[in-house]
């Protein structure tokens, strides 16, 4: 019989929250930097009606 693996310590709940808050902080900073970039362009509106017409392949009479 092989040896039993060593039991791993459980990660405290607060560690997960800390990790998530750090991720959110970085994500907000990244998005703000993208917005404030001189190369940032405001996204144009998508013409949904035109796209819907393109999607129609057959018209039932």
The 8 nearest C-alpha neighbors of each residue, nearest first, counted from 0:
[[1, 2, 3, 4, 5, 6, 7, 8],
 [0, 2, 3, 4, 5, 6, 7, 8],
 [1, 3, 4, 0, 5, 6, 7, 8],
 [2, 4, 5, 1, 6, 0, 7, 8],
 [5, 3, 6, 2, 7, 1, 0, 8],
 [4, 6, 7, 3, 2, 8, 1, 9],
 [7, 5, 4, 8, 3, 9, 2, 10],
 [8, 6, 5, 9, 4, 10, 3, 11],
 [7, 9, 10, 6, 11, 5, 4, 12],
 [10, 8, 11, 7, 12, 6, 14, 15],
 [9, 11, 8, 12, 14, 15, 13, 7],
 [10, 12, 13, 14, 9, 15, 8, 16],
 [13, 11, 14, 15, 10, 16, 17, 9],
 [12, 14, 16, 11, 15, 17, 10, 18],
 [15, 13, 17, 12, 16, 11, 18, 10],
 [16, 14, 18, 17, 13, 12, 19, 11],
 [17, 15, 13, 19, 18, 14, 20, 12],
 [16, 18, 14, 20, 15, 19, 13, 21],
 [17, 19, 15, 21, 16, 20, 14, 22],
 [20, 18, 22, 16, 21, 17, 23, 15],
 [19, 21, 23, 17, 22, 18, 16, 24],
 [22, 20, 24, 18, 19, 23, 17, 25],
 [21, 23, 19, 25, 20, 24, 26, 18],
 [24, 22, 26, 20, 25, 21, 27, 19],
 [23, 25, 21, 27, 22, 26, 20, 28],
 [26, 24, 28, 22, 23, 27, 29, 21],
 [25, 27, 23, 29, 28, 24, 22, 30],
 [28, 26, 30, 24, 29, 25, 31, 23],
 [27, 29, 25, 31, 26, 30, 32, 24],
 [30, 28, 26, 32, 27, 31, 25, 33],
 [29, 31, 33, 27, 32, 28, 26, 34],
 [32, 30, 34, 28, 33, 29, 27, 35],
 [31, 33, 35, 29, 30, 34, 36, 28],
 [34, 32, 30, 36, 31, 35, 29, 39],
 [35, 33, 31, 32, 36, 39, 30, 40],
 [36, 34, 32, 33, 31, 37, 39, 38],
 [35, 37, 33, 39, 38, 34, 32, 31],
 [38, 36, 39, 35, 40, 34, 33, 32],
 [39, 37, 36, 40, 33, 35, 34, 41],
 [40, 38, 36, 37, 34, 33, 41, 35],
 [41, 39, 42, 38, 34, 37, 43, 36],
 [40, 42, 43, 39, 34, 44, 38, 35],
 [43, 41, 40, 44, 45, 39, 34, 38],
 [44, 42, 41, 45, 40, 46, 47, 39],
 [43, 45, 46, 42, 47, 41, 48, 49],
 [46, 44, 47, 43, 50, 42, 48, 49],
 [45, 47, 49, 48, 44, 50, 51, 43],
 [46, 48, 50, 49, 45, 51, 52, 44],
 [49, 47, 51, 50, 46, 52, 53, 45],
 [48, 50, 52, 51, 47, 46, 53, 54],
 [49, 51, 47, 53, 52, 48, 54, 46],
 [52, 50, 54, 48, 53, 49, 47, 55],
 [53, 51, 49, 54, 55, 50, 48, 56],
 [54, 52, 50, 51, 55, 49, 56, 48],
 [53, 55, 51, 52, 56, 50, 49, 57],
 [56, 54, 52, 53, 57, 51, 58, 50],
 [55, 57, 54, 58, 53, 52, 59, 51],
 [58, 56, 55, 59, 54, 60, 52, 53],
 [59, 57, 60, 56, 55, 52, 54, 53],
 [58, 60, 57, 56, 55, 52, 54, 53],
 [59, 58, 57, 56, 55, 52, 54, 53]]
